[in-house]
Structures are given as structure tokens and as C-alpha cells.
Amino acid sequence: MAKRTIVTDPMPVLKEPTRPITVFNEELHNLVADMAETMYDAPGVGLAANQIAVPLQLVVIDITPKEEERELIVLVNPRIVEAEGEQCDEEGCLSVVDYTATVKRFEKVRVMAQDIDGAPMQFTAEGFFARVIQHELDHLNGKLFVDRLSSLKRTLYRKRRKKQLQKENA
Ligand code: ZN
């Protein structure tokens, strides 16, 4: 296992479409192990493969708060097939530096995906878990949570980010 570097906005790989996974081999297991290590180290509750510059339809999620109770969820080629309700809460992202905002999401989603060995799965998620899934699936579609904000908020964020980057590169 190895920790990978998390890429941050505005790296192009975060905006590009991801490819479905068709081969379920040791390489995939290694990639998932690296993603889990990277997510736990950050720490974060979810990570999409394109956040470590691998443009594949793969996410890892763990919403358990404590290390002893870790429960890694691996979703390969996930998609939301049903959604209902509404929730609003503060969101941040490992690829969006020093910025959080309130984002509207579905309260409940039905997900179809494959597990790490390619077996199909289907489940319903609610509340915070549903929020994390929607956030990670957005990543796979080249979207960040800031893309879901009002254009005014998004413009302010972009200006701020530009200043940050200018400082970093100065
Ligand atoms: Zn994110």
C-alpha cells in the first residue's frame, strides 16, 4: 500500500469523464488499498479515483468516525438509479482547498454498483451516507461541489482560489 497525492482544483483530471472498470484484478485491489490509505490519512470520508489522478469509475467511502470501527465501502462503476427528498448541509472536499459551503442534495438515493471483484450490488442510502455518495459520484462525472453552488458563490470561490494559487506560486 502506498499513499497517493490528492490533486486539487483546478487540475484538469478532476473535470474529465472517468472510464468504467472492466478488469477486476490484483491491480484494482492495489489501487483500492492505496485509495483507502490516502483517504484515511487525509482524513476524509470519501475519495474518488480521479482525485488521485486515476480516471476510473471507482470510489471508496468510510463514514464511520473511529479508527477501530472502520468499514470501507468500495463502489466500482456506481450510479444512482433513484433519488428522493432533499437535504442541505455543509460540504468540503479534499480537492477543494480551505473552502466549505452548503450544498443541496437528495435525502435518499438508490445505488447500483459492482464490488471490488465485479459482483453487482444494489442498496439504498440516506442522510449523510447519501450525501457522501452523491459527492463522490459527482467527482466521477467531473463535477466538484463548488459546481453546484450559485454562480455568485462560485465566482467568489474561483477568485479566492486564484489568489491562493498566485500566493503559492509567488
Ligand atoms: Zn470531494
Backbone and ligand atoms as CSV (ligand in chain L), in Angstrom:
chain,resi,resn,atom,element,x,y,z
A,1,MET,N,N,0.837,-1.191,0.000
A,1,MET,CA,C,0.000,0.000,0.000
A,1,MET,C,C,0.877,1.248,0.000
A,2,ALA,N,N,0.368,2.241,-0.658
A,2,ALA,CA,C,1.107,3.499,-0.705
A,2,ALA,C,C,0.128,4.649,-0.729
A,3,LYS,N,N,0.513,5.663,0.001
A,3,LYS,CA,C,-0.323,6.860,-0.010
A,3,LYS,C,C,-0.077,7.606,-1.322
A,4,ARG,N,N,-1.160,8.067,-1.955
A,4,ARG,CA,C,-1.022,8.819,-3.201
A,4,ARG,C,C,-1.260,10.302,-2.940
A,5,THR,N,N,-0.875,11.104,-3.919
A,5,THR,CA,C,-1.089,12.545,-3.823
A,5,THR,C,C,-2.503,12.888,-4.291
A,6,ILE,N,N,-3.203,13.667,-3.494
A,6,ILE,CA,C,-4.550,14.107,-3.876
A,6,ILE,C,C,-4.416,15.372,-4.720
A,7,VAL,N,N,-4.995,15.333,-5.908
A,7,VAL,CA,C,-4.926,16.509,-6.776
A,7,VAL,C,C,-6.026,17.499,-6.376
A,8,THR,N,N,-5.755,18.759,-6.581
A,8,THR,CA,C,-6.703,19.792,-6.164
A,8,THR,C,C,-7.163,20.626,-7.351
A,9,ASP,N,N,-8.330,21.232,-7.162
A,9,ASP,CA,C,-8.904,22.157,-8.131
A,9,ASP,C,C,-7.877,23.261,-8.413
A,10,PRO,N,N,-7.598,23.664,-9.643
A,10,PRO,CA,C,-8.267,23.302,-10.900
A,10,PRO,C,C,-7.512,22.277,-11.777
A,11,MET,N,N,-7.022,21.177,-11.215
A,11,MET,CA,C,-6.367,20.163,-12.055
A,11,MET,C,C,-7.379,19.573,-13.054
A,12,PRO,N,N,-7.019,19.521,-14.343
A,12,PRO,CA,C,-7.970,19.064,-15.371
A,12,PRO,C,C,-8.541,17.659,-15.130
A,13,VAL,N,N,-7.771,16.765,-14.511
A,13,VAL,CA,C,-8.243,15.387,-14.318
A,13,VAL,C,C,-9.522,15.344,-13.466
A,14,LEU,N,N,-9.754,16.379,-12.663
A,14,LEU,CA,C,-10.964,16.439,-11.840
A,14,LEU,C,C,-12.200,16.787,-12.664
A,15,LYS,N,N,-11.974,17.308,-13.862
A,15,LYS,CA,C,-13.086,17.777,-14.712
A,15,LYS,C,C,-13.387,16.817,-15.862
A,16,GLU,N,N,-12.520,15.843,-16.026
A,16,GLU,CA,C,-12.668,14.956,-17.176
A,16,GLU,C,C,-13.506,13.730,-16.827
A,17,PRO,N,N,-14.197,13.172,-17.825
A,17,PRO,CA,C,-15.003,11.984,-17.542
A,17,PRO,C,C,-14.118,10.794,-17.169
A,18,THR,N,N,-14.663,9.912,-16.324
A,18,THR,CA,C,-13.910,8.730,-15.897
A,18,THR,C,C,-14.379,7.517,-16.699
A,19,ARG,N,N,-13.528,6.500,-16.784
A,19,ARG,CA,C,-13.832,5.295,-17.570
A,19,ARG,C,C,-14.378,4.180,-16.668
A,20,PRO,N,N,-15.325,3.398,-17.186
A,20,PRO,CA,C,-15.783,2.244,-16.405
A,20,PRO,C,C,-14.668,1.208,-16.244
A,21,ILE,N,N,-14.733,0.478,-15.152
A,21,ILE,CA,C,-13.754,-0.579,-14.895
A,21,ILE,C,C,-14.292,-1.897,-15.450
A,22,THR,N,N,-13.461,-2.581,-16.222
A,22,THR,CA,C,-13.892,-3.845,-16.826
A,22,THR,C,C,-13.034,-5.019,-16.365
A,23,VAL,N,N,-11.879,-4.725,-15.811
A,23,VAL,CA,C,-10.968,-5.793,-15.364
A,23,VAL,C,C,-10.859,-5.742,-13.837
A,24,PHE,N,N,-11.198,-6.858,-13.194
A,24,PHE,CA,C,-11.184,-6.927,-11.732
A,24,PHE,C,C,-10.012,-7.804,-11.298
A,25,ASN,N,N,-8.853,-7.207,-11.206
A,25,ASN,CA,C,-7.641,-7.983,-10.937
A,25,ASN,C,C,-6.895,-7.450,-9.713
A,26,GLU,N,N,-5.684,-7.958,-9.534
A,26,GLU,CA,C,-4.872,-7.565,-8.380
A,26,GLU,C,C,-4.540,-6.072,-8.441
A,27,GLU,N,N,-4.360,-5.581,-9.642
A,27,GLU,CA,C,-4.049,-4.159,-9.821
A,27,GLU,C,C,-5.160,-3.279,-9.233
A,28,LEU,N,N,-6.406,-3.726,-9.450
A,28,LEU,CA,C,-7.544,-2.986,-8.908
A,28,LEU,C,C,-7.530,-3.040,-7.380
A,29,HIS,N,N,-7.245,-4.224,-6.830
A,29,HIS,CA,C,-7.163,-4.359,-5.372
A,29,HIS,C,C,-6.083,-3.428,-4.806
A,30,ASN,N,N,-4.954,-3.357,-5.499
A,30,ASN,CA,C,-3.873,-2.473,-5.044
A,30,ASN,C,C,-4.287,-1.008,-5.101
A,31,LEU,N,N,-4.986,-0.648,-6.164
A,31,LEU,CA,C,-5.453,0.730,-6.314
A,31,LEU,C,C,-6.417,1.096,-5.180
A,32,VAL,N,N,-7.338,0.171,-4.877
A,32,VAL,CA,C,-8.299,0.408,-3.794
A,32,VAL,C,C,-7.571,0.552,-2.452
A,33,ALA,N,N,-6.564,-0.296,-2.220
A,33,ALA,CA,C,-5.786,-0.205,-0.977
A,33,ALA,C,C,-5.099,1.153,-0.876
A,34,ASP,N,N,-4.543,1.623,-1.968
A,34,ASP,CA,C,-3.891,2.941,-1.982
A,34,ASP,C,C,-4.898,4.057,-1.729
A,35,MET,N,N,-6.070,3.928,-2.350
A,35,MET,CA,C,-7.092,4.966,-2.170
A,35,MET,C,C,-7.567,5.002,-0.720
A,36,ALA,N,N,-7.748,3.816,-0.117
A,36,ALA,CA,C,-8.182,3.764,1.290
A,36,ALA,C,C,-7.124,4.422,2.174
A,37,GLU,N,N,-5.880,4.071,1.963
A,37,GLU,CA,C,-4.808,4.649,2.781
A,37,GLU,C,C,-4.770,6.171,2.632
A,38,THR,N,N,-4.923,6.633,1.405
A,38,THR,CA,C,-4.889,8.071,1.129
A,38,THR,C,C,-6.062,8.784,1.804
A,39,MET,N,N,-7.253,8.155,1.738
A,39,MET,CA,C,-8.445,8.751,2.348
A,39,MET,C,C,-8.316,8.800,3.869
A,40,TYR,N,N,-7.881,7.693,4.499
A,40,TYR,CA,C,-7.774,7.663,5.955
A,40,TYR,C,C,-6.709,8.643,6.435
A,41,ASP,N,N,-5.652,8.778,5.666
A,41,ASP,CA,C,-4.566,9.665,6.060
A,41,ASP,C,C,-4.981,11.140,5.984
A,42,ALA,N,N,-5.876,11.456,5.050
A,42,ALA,CA,C,-6.190,12.875,4.764
A,42,ALA,C,C,-6.635,13.704,5.981
A,43,PRO,N,N,-7.566,13.333,6.843
A,43,PRO,CA,C,-8.510,12.237,6.688
A,43,PRO,C,C,-9.765,12.739,5.983
A,44,GLY,N,N,-10.438,11.787,5.305
A,44,GLY,CA,C,-11.679,12.127,4.629
A,44,GLY,C,C,-12.660,10.988,4.759
A,45,VAL,N,N,-13.901,11.212,4.345
A,45,VAL,CA,C,-14.927,10.173,4.426
A,45,VAL,C,C,-15.185,9.534,3.067
A,46,GLY,N,N,-14.539,10.075,2.023
A,46,GLY,CA,C,-14.712,9.501,0.700
A,46,GLY,C,C,-13.616,9.980,-0.232
A,47,LEU,N,N,-13.326,9.153,-1.239
A,47,LEU,CA,C,-12.320,9.550,-2.224
A,47,LEU,C,C,-12.664,8.893,-3.568
A,48,ALA,N,N,-12.632,9.684,-4.622
A,48,ALA,CA,C,-12.858,9.164,-5.971
A,48,ALA,C,C,-11.501,8.983,-6.648
A,49,ALA,N,N,-11.423,7.993,-7.544
A,49,ALA,CA,C,-10.132,7.662,-8.152
A,49,ALA,C,C,-9.511,8.848,-8.890
A,50,ASN,N,N,-10.352,9.670,-9.515
A,50,ASN,CA,C,-9.750,10.795,-10.255
A,50,ASN,C,C,-9.152,11.855,-9.327
A,51,GLN,N,N,-9.453,11.752,-8.024
A,51,GLN,CA,C,-8.800,12.658,-7.069
A,51,GLN,C,C,-7.336,12.280,-6.837
A,52,ILE,N,N,-6.957,11.068,-7.228
A,52,ILE,CA,C,-5.528,10.728,-7.230
A,52,ILE,C,C,-5.056,10.562,-8.680
A,53,ALA,N,N,-5.734,11.247,-9.580
A,53,ALA,CA,C,-5.359,11.324,-10.991
A,53,ALA,C,C,-5.486,9.999,-11.743
A,54,VAL,N,N,-6.373,9.121,-11.268
A,54,VAL,CA,C,-6.678,7.875,-11.978
A,54,VAL,C,C,-8.115,7.987,-12.487
A,55,PRO,N,N,-8.309,8.194,-13.802
A,55,PRO,CA,C,-9.657,8.496,-14.304
A,55,PRO,C,C,-10.541,7.266,-14.502
A,56,LEU,N,N,-10.829,6.559,-13.400
A,56,LEU,CA,C,-11.668,5.364,-13.446
A,56,LEU,C,C,-12.881,5.548,-12.546
A,57,GLN,N,N,-13.954,4.782,-12.850
A,57,GLN,CA,C,-15.186,4.886,-12.072
A,57,GLN,C,C,-15.099,4.042,-10.800
A,58,LEU,N,N,-14.452,4.624,-9.828
A,58,LEU,CA,C,-14.161,3.920,-8.577
A,58,LEU,C,C,-14.145,4.908,-7.421
A,59,VAL,N,N,-14.872,4.584,-6.361
A,59,VAL,CA,C,-14.811,5.420,-5.157
A,59,VAL,C,C,-14.667,4.543,-3.920
A,60,VAL,N,N,-14.030,5.097,-2.902
A,60,VAL,CA,C,-14.007,4.466,-1.577
A,60,VAL,C,C,-14.675,5.433,-0.606
A,61,ILE,N,N,-15.416,4.858,0.343
A,61,ILE,CA,C,-16.158,5.649,1.322
A,61,ILE,C,C,-16.017,4.971,2.683
A,62,ASP,N,N,-15.860,5.760,3.722
A,62,ASP,CA,C,-15.970,5.247,5.082
A,62,ASP,C,C,-16.481,6.371,5.958
A,63,ILE,N,N,-17.725,6.243,6.392
A,63,ILE,CA,C,-18.323,7.320,7.182
A,63,ILE,C,C,-18.296,7.005,8.674
A,64,THR,N,N,-17.635,5.908,9.063
A,64,THR,CA,C,-17.519,5.605,10.496
A,64,THR,C,C,-16.496,6.550,11.111
A,65,PRO,N,N,-16.826,7.094,12.274
A,65,PRO,CA,C,-15.955,8.126,12.834
A,65,PRO,C,C,-14.659,7.612,13.446
A,66,LYS,N,N,-14.637,6.397,13.943
A,66,LYS,CA,C,-13.466,5.935,14.702
A,66,LYS,C,C,-12.659,4.896,13.956
A,67,GLU,N,N,-11.344,4.935,14.208
A,67,GLU,CA,C,-10.418,4.016,13.544
A,67,GLU,C,C,-10.767,2.552,13.839
A,68,GLU,N,N,-11.180,2.279,15.082
A,68,GLU,CA,C,-11.466,0.883,15.475
A,68,GLU,C,C,-12.683,0.337,14.738
A,69,GLU,N,N,-13.533,1.259,14.275
A,69,GLU,CA,C,-14.791,0.804,13.688
A,69,GLU,C,C,-14.809,0.957,12.174
A,70,ARG,N,N,-13.655,1.067,11.583
A,70,ARG,CA,C,-13.575,1.297,10.146
A,70,ARG,C,C,-14.391,0.294,9.341
A,71,GLU,N,N,-15.078,0.843,8.352
A,71,GLU,CA,C,-15.875,-0.016,7.486
A,71,GLU,C,C,-15.784,0.557,6.079
A,72,LEU,N,N,-14.846,0.014,5.330
A,72,LEU,CA,C,-14.589,0.556,3.992
A,72,LEU,C,C,-15.637,0.073,2.995
A,73,ILE,N,N,-16.185,1.018,2.262
A,73,ILE,CA,C,-17.140,0.691,1.205
A,73,ILE,C,C,-16.473,1.008,-0.130
A,74,VAL,N,N,-16.420,0.015,-1.004
A,74,VAL,CA,C,-15.798,0.193,-2.318
A,74,VAL,C,C,-16.897,0.111,-3.370
A,75,LEU,N,N,-17.020,1.146,-4.182
A,75,LEU,CA,C,-18.033,1.153,-5.237
A,75,LEU,C,C,-17.343,1.256,-6.597
A,76,VAL,N,N,-17.547,0.223,-7.410
A,76,VAL,CA,C,-16.995,0.197,-8.754
A,76,VAL,C,C,-18.130,0.469,-9.739
A,77,ASN,N,N,-17.900,1.345,-10.677
A,77,ASN,CA,C,-18.907,1.723,-11.688
A,77,ASN,C,C,-20.263,2.086,-11.061
A,78,PRO,N,N,-20.267,2.916,-10.023
A,78,PRO,CA,C,-21.535,3.203,-9.341
A,78,PRO,C,C,-22.415,4.169,-10.118
A,79,ARG,N,N,-23.725,4.016,-9.944
A,79,ARG,CA,C,-24.647,5.025,-10.461
A,79,ARG,C,C,-25.890,5.088,-9.580
A,80,ILE,N,N,-26.497,6.264,-9.575
A,80,ILE,CA,C,-27.715,6.470,-8.796
A,80,ILE,C,C,-28.890,6.180,-9.710
A,81,VAL,N,N,-29.749,5.251,-9.290
A,81,VAL,CA,C,-30.871,4.853,-10.145
A,81,VAL,C,C,-32.199,5.435,-9.680
A,82,GLU,N,N,-32.253,5.844,-8.409
A,82,GLU,CA,C,-33.452,6.508,-7.888
A,82,GLU,C,C,-33.004,7.511,-6.839
A,83,ALA,N,N,-33.753,8.602,-6.726
A,83,ALA,CA,C,-33.407,9.600,-5.720
A,83,ALA,C,C,-34.668,10.291,-5.266
A,84,GLU,N,N,-34.704,10.640,-3.965
A,84,GLU,CA,C,-35.865,11.372,-3.473
A,84,GLU,C,C,-35.508,12.231,-2.272
A,85,GLY,N,N,-36.375,13.196,-1.978
A,85,GLY,CA,C,-36.192,14.053,-0.819
A,85,GLY,C,C,-35.103,15.085,-1.028
A,86,GLU,N,N,-34.797,15.799,0.026
A,86,GLU,CA,C,-33.877,16.910,-0.078
A,86,GLU,C,C,-33.183,17.114,1.259
A,87,GLN,N,N,-31.908,17.440,1.214
A,87,GLN,CA,C,-31.177,17.802,2.436
A,87,GLN,C,C,-30.165,18.880,2.089
A,88,CYS,N,N,-29.909,19.754,3.056
A,88,CYS,CA,C,-28.932,20.824,2.877
A,88,CYS,C,C,-27.929,20.764,4.008
A,89,ASP,N,N,-26.655,20.711,3.676
A,89,ASP,CA,C,-25.639,20.700,4.721
A,89,ASP,C,C,-24.301,21.188,4.176
A,90,GLU,N,N,-23.418,21.474,5.107
A,90,GLU,CA,C,-22.084,21.966,4.786
A,90,GLU,C,C,-21.258,20.842,4.152
A,91,GLU,N,N,-20.562,21.164,3.058
A,91,GLU,CA,C,-19.696,20.183,2.415
A,91,GLU,C,C,-18.313,20.751,2.180
A,92,GLY,N,N,-17.342,19.879,2.286
A,92,GLY,CA,C,-15.981,20.222,1.918
A,92,GLY,C,C,-15.463,19.130,1.009
A,93,CYS,N,N,-14.235,19.260,0.550
A,93,CYS,CA,C,-13.691,18.270,-0.380
A,93,CYS,C,C,-12.172,18.283,-0.269
A,94,LEU,N,N,-11.570,17.096,-0.334
A,94,LEU,CA,C,-10.111,17.015,-0.242
A,94,LEU,C,C,-9.438,17.684,-1.447
A,95,SER,N,N,-10.196,17.876,-2.528
A,95,SER,CA,C,-9.636,18.520,-3.723
A,95,SER,C,C,-9.961,20.006,-3.794
A,96,VAL,N,N,-10.718,20.482,-2.815
A,96,VAL,CA,C,-11.058,21.912,-2.770
A,96,VAL,C,C,-10.432,22.478,-1.501
A,97,VAL,N,N,-9.396,23.275,-1.660
A,97,VAL,CA,C,-8.576,23.708,-0.528
A,97,VAL,C,C,-9.272,24.798,0.290
A,98,ASP,N,N,-9.335,24.584,1.616
A,98,ASP,CA,C,-9.817,25.609,2.560
A,98,ASP,C,C,-11.138,26.248,2.169
A,99,TYR,N,N,-12.102,25.461,1.783
A,99,TYR,CA,C,-13.388,26.055,1.427
A,99,TYR,C,C,-14.500,25.049,1.690
A,100,THR,N,N,-15.561,25.493,2.362
A,100,THR,CA,C,-16.749,24.665,2.539
A,100,THR,C,C,-17.961,25.528,2.196
A,101,ALA,N,N,-19.046,24.871,1.858
A,101,ALA,CA,C,-20.272,25.602,1.547
A,101,ALA,C,C,-21.453,24.660,1.718
A,102,THR,N,N,-22.619,25.242,1.873
A,102,THR,CA,C,-23.838,24.455,1.995
A,102,THR,C,C,-24.278,23.983,0.613
A,103,VAL,N,N,-24.530,22.688,0.505
A,103,VAL,CA,C,-24.916,22.107,-0.780
A,103,VAL,C,C,-26.220,21.336,-0.610
A,104,LYS,N,N,-27.121,21.507,-1.565
A,104,LYS,CA,C,-28.393,20.780,-1.555
A,104,LYS,C,C,-28.198,19.421,-2.227
A,105,ARG,N,N,-28.660,18.382,-1.574
A,105,ARG,CA,C,-28.551,17.009,-2.114
A,105,ARG,C,C,-29.871,16.276,-1.915
A,106,PHE,N,N,-29.986,15.114,-2.574
A,106,PHE,CA,C,-31.125,14.238,-2.294
A,106,PHE,C,C,-30.954,13.629,-0.909
A,107,GLU,N,N,-32.074,13.405,-0.223
A,107,GLU,CA,C,-32.037,12.800,1.114
A,107,GLU,C,C,-31.771,11.292,1.021
A,108,LYS,N,N,-32.280,10.701,-0.068
A,108,LYS,CA,C,-32.231,9.243,-0.168
A,108,LYS,C,C,-31.876,8.869,-1.612
A,109,VAL,N,N,-30.958,7.959,-1.778
A,109,VAL,CA,C,-30.604,7.517,-3.132
A,109,VAL,C,C,-30.519,5.991,-3.192
A,110,ARG,N,N,-30.882,5.465,-4.342
A,110,ARG,CA,C,-30.714,4.029,-4.595
A,110,ARG,C,C,-29.533,3.896,-5.539
A,111,VAL,N,N,-28.585,3.053,-5.160
A,111,VAL,CA,C,-27.318,2.952,-5.888
A,111,VAL,C,C,-27.154,1.557,-6.483
A,112,MET,N,N,-26.693,1.537,-7.722
A,112,MET,CA,C,-26.282,0.274,-8.332
A,112,MET,C,C,-24.788,0.385,-8.581
A,113,ALA,N,N,-24.051,-0.669,-8.258
A,113,ALA,CA,C,-22.600,-0.650,-8.443
A,113,ALA,C,C,-22.096,-2.081,-8.519
A,114,GLN,N,N,-20.777,-2.210,-8.614
A,114,GLN,CA,C,-20.152,-3.528,-8.512
A,114,GLN,C,C,-19.171,-3.481,-7.353
A,115,ASP,N,N,-18.900,-4.643,-6.776
A,115,ASP,CA,C,-17.894,-4.650,-5.724
A,115,ASP,C,C,-16.515,-4.826,-6.362
A,116,ILE,N,N,-15.512,-4.943,-5.525
A,116,ILE,CA,C,-14.129,-4.957,-5.990
A,116,ILE,C,C,-13.829,-6.188,-6.881
A,117,ASP,N,N,-14.688,-7.219,-6.773
A,117,ASP,CA,C,-14.495,-8.403,-7.616
A,117,ASP,C,C,-15.479,-8.467,-8.781
A,118,GLY,N,N,-16.244,-7.387,-8.938
A,118,GLY,CA,C,-17.129,-7.311,-10.091
A,118,GLY,C,C,-18.549,-7.770,-9.834
A,119,ALA,N,N,-18.842,-8.249,-8.617
A,119,ALA,CA,C,-20.203,-8.705,-8.305
A,119,ALA,C,C,-21.142,-7.507,-8.200
A,120,PRO,N,N,-22.322,-7.600,-8.827
A,120,PRO,CA,C,-23.255,-6.479,-8.775
A,120,PRO,C,C,-23.844,-6.278,-7.380
A,121,MET,N,N,-24.111,-5.040,-7.030
A,121,MET,CA,C,-24.777,-4.754,-5.759
A,121,MET,C,C,-25.733,-3.593,-5.942
A,122,GLN,N,N,-26.708,-3.562,-5.037
A,122,GLN,CA,C,-27.721,-2.511,-5.054
A,122,GLN,C,C,-28.075,-2.196,-3.621
A,123,PHE,N,N,-28.180,-0.944,-3.284
A,123,PHE,CA,C,-28.561,-0.597,-1.911
A,123,PHE,C,C,-29.150,0.807,-1.876
A,124,THR,N,N,-29.799,1.111,-0.759
A,124,THR,CA,C,-30.358,2.450,-0.557
A,124,THR,C,C,-29.570,3.144,0.543
A,125,ALA,N,N,-29.259,4.402,0.314
A,125,ALA,CA,C,-28.531,5.183,1.317
A,125,ALA,C,C,-29.347,6.406,1.668
A,126,GLU,N,N,-29.230,6.821,2.934
A,126,GLU,CA,C,-29.968,8.001,3.395
A,126,GLU,C,C,-29.040,8.946,4.144
A,127,GLY,N,N,-29.504,10.194,4.286
A,127,GLY,CA,C,-28.816,11.152,5.139
A,127,GLY,C,C,-27.378,11.406,4.716
A,128,PHE,N,N,-26.478,11.397,5.704
A,128,PHE,CA,C,-25.081,11.735,5.446
A,128,PHE,C,C,-24.436,10.762,4.451
A,129,PHE,N,N,-24.753,9.472,4.584
A,129,PHE,CA,C,-24.207,8.470,3.670
A,129,PHE,C,C,-24.632,8.783,2.231
A,130,ALA,N,N,-25.902,9.148,2.061
A,130,ALA,CA,C,-26.409,9.510,0.731
A,130,ALA,C,C,-25.690,10.748,0.203
A,131,ARG,N,N,-25.411,11.695,1.099
A,131,ARG,CA,C,-24.694,12.916,0.712
A,131,ARG,C,C,-23.289,12.585,0.195
A,132,VAL,N,N,-22.593,11.726,0.932
A,132,VAL,CA,C,-21.220,11.369,0.548
A,132,VAL,C,C,-21.223,10.658,-0.816
A,133,ILE,N,N,-22.169,9.762,-1.006
A,133,ILE,CA,C,-22.266,9.053,-2.283
A,133,ILE,C,C,-22.482,10.043,-3.439
A,134,GLN,N,N,-23.390,10.987,-3.248
A,134,GLN,CA,C,-23.664,11.967,-4.309
A,134,GLN,C,C,-22.439,12.827,-4.598
A,135,HIS,N,N,-21.723,13.184,-3.537
A,135,HIS,CA,C,-20.497,13.984,-3.696
A,135,HIS,C,C,-19.448,13.204,-4.499
A,136,GLU,N,N,-19.259,11.927,-4.137
A,136,GLU,CA,C,-18.227,11.118,-4.815
A,136,GLU,C,C,-18.627,10.808,-6.263
A,137,LEU,N,N,-19.912,10.540,-6.487
A,137,LEU,CA,C,-20.346,10.255,-7.859
A,137,LEU,C,C,-20.252,11.493,-8.744
A,138,ASP,N,N,-20.435,12.652,-8.141
A,138,ASP,CA,C,-20.194,13.894,-8.876
A,138,ASP,C,C,-18.752,13.939,-9.383
A,139,HIS,N,N,-17.818,13.539,-8.513
A,139,HIS,CA,C,-16.401,13.513,-8.923
A,139,HIS,C,C,-16.222,12.685,-10.203
A,140,LEU,N,N,-16.866,11.510,-10.215
A,140,LEU,CA,C,-16.700,10.610,-11.358
A,140,LEU,C,C,-17.271,11.220,-12.639
A,141,ASN,N,N,-18.186,12.181,-12.461
A,141,ASN,CA,C,-18.753,12.892,-13.616
A,141,ASN,C,C,-18.054,14.227,-13.855
A,142,GLY,N,N,-16.902,14.395,-13.241
A,142,GLY,CA,C,-16.115,15.611,-13.483
A,142,GLY,C,C,-16.638,16.851,-12.789
A,143,LYS,N,N,-17.401,16.631,-11.713
A,143,LYS,CA,C,-18.023,17.751,-11.006
A,143,LYS,C,C,-17.505,17.871,-9.580
A,144,LEU,N,N,-17.303,19.100,-9.139
A,144,LEU,CA,C,-16.952,19.360,-7.744
A,144,LEU,C,C,-18.162,19.991,-7.052
A,145,PHE,N,N,-18.175,19.964,-5.713
A,145,PHE,CA,C,-19.348,20.541,-5.031
A,145,PHE,C,C,-19.476,22.035,-5.336
A,146,VAL,N,N,-18.357,22.701,-5.628
A,146,VAL,CA,C,-18.434,24.136,-5.945
A,146,VAL,C,C,-19.190,24.380,-7.260
A,147,ASP,N,N,-19.235,23.365,-8.117
A,147,ASP,CA,C,-20.003,23.487,-9.363
A,147,ASP,C,C,-21.507,23.495,-9.094
A,148,ARG,N,N,-21.901,23.110,-7.893
A,148,ARG,CA,C,-23.333,23.076,-7.544
A,148,ARG,C,C,-23.785,24.332,-6.809
A,149,LEU,N,N,-22.876,25.269,-6.587
A,149,LEU,CA,C,-23.226,26.497,-5.873
A,149,LEU,C,C,-23.838,27.510,-6.838
A,150,SER,N,N,-24.409,28.562,-6.284
A,150,SER,CA,C,-24.929,29.642,-7.119
A,150,SER,C,C,-23.759,30.266,-7.875
A,151,SER,N,N,-24.042,30.906,-9.002
A,151,SER,CA,C,-22.940,31.428,-9.808
A,151,SER,C,C,-22.181,32.519,-9.043
A,152,LEU,N,N,-22.868,33.239,-8.179
A,152,LEU,CA,C,-22.191,34.267,-7.385
A,152,LEU,C,C,-21.185,33.627,-6.429
A,153,LYS,N,N,-21.638,32.616,-5.690
A,153,LYS,CA,C,-20.753,31.927,-4.747
A,153,LYS,C,C,-19.576,31.287,-5.470
A,154,ARG,N,N,-19.889,30.711,-6.642
A,154,ARG,CA,C,-18.849,30.024,-7.398
A,154,ARG,C,C,-17.797,31.029,-7.888
A,155,THR,N,N,-18.260,32.183,-8.321
A,155,THR,CA,C,-17.335,33.220,-8.780
A,155,THR,C,C,-16.431,33.673,-7.635
A,156,LEU,N,N,-17.020,33.848,-6.447
A,156,LEU,CA,C,-16.226,34.253,-5.288
A,156,LEU,C,C,-15.189,33.190,-4.948
A,157,TYR,N,N,-15.627,31.923,-5.002
A,157,TYR,CA,C,-14.702,30.827,-4.732
A,157,TYR,C,C,-13.545,30.839,-5.734
A,158,ARG,N,N,-13.861,30.999,-7.019
A,158,ARG,CA,C,-12.827,30.965,-8.063
A,158,ARG,C,C,-11.810,32.094,-7.869
A,159,LYS,N,N,-12.321,33.270,-7.496
A,159,LYS,CA,C,-11.421,34.410,-7.259
A,159,LYS,C,C,-10.471,34.112,-6.110
A,160,ARG,N,N,-11.058,33.557,-5.029
A,160,ARG,CA,C,-10.278,33.208,-3.856
A,160,ARG,C,C,-9.195,32.181,-4.189
A,161,ARG,N,N,-9.613,31.164,-4.960
A,161,ARG,CA,C,-8.700,30.082,-5.326
A,161,ARG,C,C,-7.555,30.621,-6.178
A,162,LYS,N,N,-7.904,31.552,-7.070
A,162,LYS,CA,C,-6.895,32.148,-7.952
A,162,LYS,C,C,-5.839,32.884,-7.124
A,163,LYS,N,N,-6.315,33.623,-6.126
A,163,LYS,CA,C,-5.390,34.346,-5.237
A,163,LYS,C,C,-4.492,33.383,-4.480
A,164,GLN,N,N,-5.118,32.310,-3.972
A,164,GLN,CA,C,-4.361,31.286,-3.240
A,164,GLN,C,C,-3.233,30.745,-4.109
A,165,LEU,N,N,-3.598,30.413,-5.360
A,165,LEU,CA,C,-2.625,29.804,-6.268
A,165,LEU,C,C,-1.510,30.799,-6.608
A,166,GLN,N,N,-1.895,32.066,-6.762
A,166,GLN,CA,C,-0.879,33.092,-7.060
A,166,GLN,C,C,0.108,33.192,-5.897
A,167,LYS,N,N,-0.420,33.107,-4.673
A,167,LYS,CA,C,0.438,33.152,-3.497
A,167,LYS,C,C,1.388,31.951,-3.475
A,168,GLU,N,N,0.807,30.758,-3.739
A,168,GLU,CA,C,1.608,29.525,-3.743
A,168,GLU,C,C,2.723,29.591,-4.767
A,169,ASN,N,N,2.444,30.223,-5.894
A,169,ASN,CA,C,3.426,30.237,-6.980
A,169,ASN,C,C,4.355,31.458,-6.915
A,170,ALA,N,N,4.075,32.337,-5.968
A,170,ALA,CA,C,4.898,33.572,-5.893
A,170,ALA,C,C,6.298,33.250,-5.350
L,1,ZN,ZN,ZN,-14.628,15.620,-2.998
